[in-house]
Amino acid sequence: MVDFAREHKIAFVPFAPLGSAFTSGPARLAGDPAIIRVAHKHRATPAQIALAWLLMRYDRMLLIPGTSSVSNLEENMAAIEVELDDGDLDALDGVAPRADDADSPG
Ligand SMILES: NC(=O)c1ccc[n+]([C@@H]2O[C@H](COP(=O)([O-])OP(=O)(O)OC[C@H]3O[C@@H](n4cnc5c(N)ncnc54)[C@H](OP(=O)(O)O)[C@@H]3O)[C@@H](O)[C@H]2O)c1
């Protein structure tokens, strides 16, 4: 879908950019060894790495991470400053998709 959006210059809004609390998304990000390693390298949080990864995929990627906390809002805004390199992207490519991702709309 992102490839199609890029080809046709359509903005892309990921349905739940942190995986949504309803499916334990943020906890899963925080427990993934590859995401933790990249986060430590950048002195960032797993949520910031997830958001930075999405932003790097497409320059018309529009993120609306839901939060009820001002500190998480500020953390999420700061994700734009995280610059992932090719090694980071290779490491993050190894993150296993969720079993139900194949059916996910985003
Ligand atoms: N129109 C629709 O049908 C529809 C459906 C689904 C979603 N949406 C919208 O899409 C957006 C995102 O959906 P979503 O909230 O389900 O999923 P999400 O943004 O992927 O995840 C939100 C969850 O992530 C947590 N979180 C946010 N920032 C965090 C951080 N820095 N570190 C750790 N945890 C963090 C939040 O907890 P805290 O509150 O504790 O920060 C919340 O539990 C929302 O704006 C929502 O309204 C719309």
The ligand as an ORCA input file, in Angstrom:
! r2SCAN-3c Opt
* xyz 0 1
  N     -11.224      6.705     12.867
  C     -10.991      5.491     13.334
  O     -11.766      4.570     13.135
  C      -9.748      5.243     14.097
  C      -9.442      3.947     14.482
  C      -8.267      3.710     15.150
  C      -7.420      4.765     15.422
  N      -7.742      6.007     15.062
  C      -6.888      7.122     15.380
  O      -5.576      6.786     15.040
  C      -4.699      7.292     16.032
  C      -3.876      6.220     16.645
  O      -4.635      5.103     17.115
  P      -4.360      4.337     18.465
  O      -4.307      5.305     19.587
  O      -5.322      3.206     18.544
  O      -2.970      3.633     18.221
  P      -1.439      4.096     18.405
  O      -1.250      5.541     18.180
  O      -0.669      3.141     17.578
  O      -1.145      3.724     19.925
  C      -1.606      4.474     21.002
  C      -1.062      3.790     22.241
  O       0.332      4.027     22.299
  C       0.678      4.555     23.565
  N       1.767      5.500     23.360
  C       1.731      6.679     22.684
  N       2.935      7.253     22.678
  C       3.746      6.411     23.390
  C       5.100      6.466     23.747
  N       5.889      7.477     23.374
  N       5.612      5.441     24.460
  C       4.838      4.394     24.834
  N       3.558      4.281     24.525
  C       3.007      5.293     23.805
  C      -0.557      5.229     24.098
  O      -0.545      5.185     25.502
  P      -0.635      6.561     26.347
  O      -2.007      7.083     26.169
  O      -0.328      6.096     27.720
  O       0.430      7.474     25.786
  C      -1.665      4.306     23.526
  O      -1.824      3.198     24.394
  C      -5.523      7.974     17.064
  O      -5.467      9.351     16.804
  C      -6.901      7.389     16.845
  O      -7.903      8.306     17.188
  C      -8.889      6.272     14.393
*
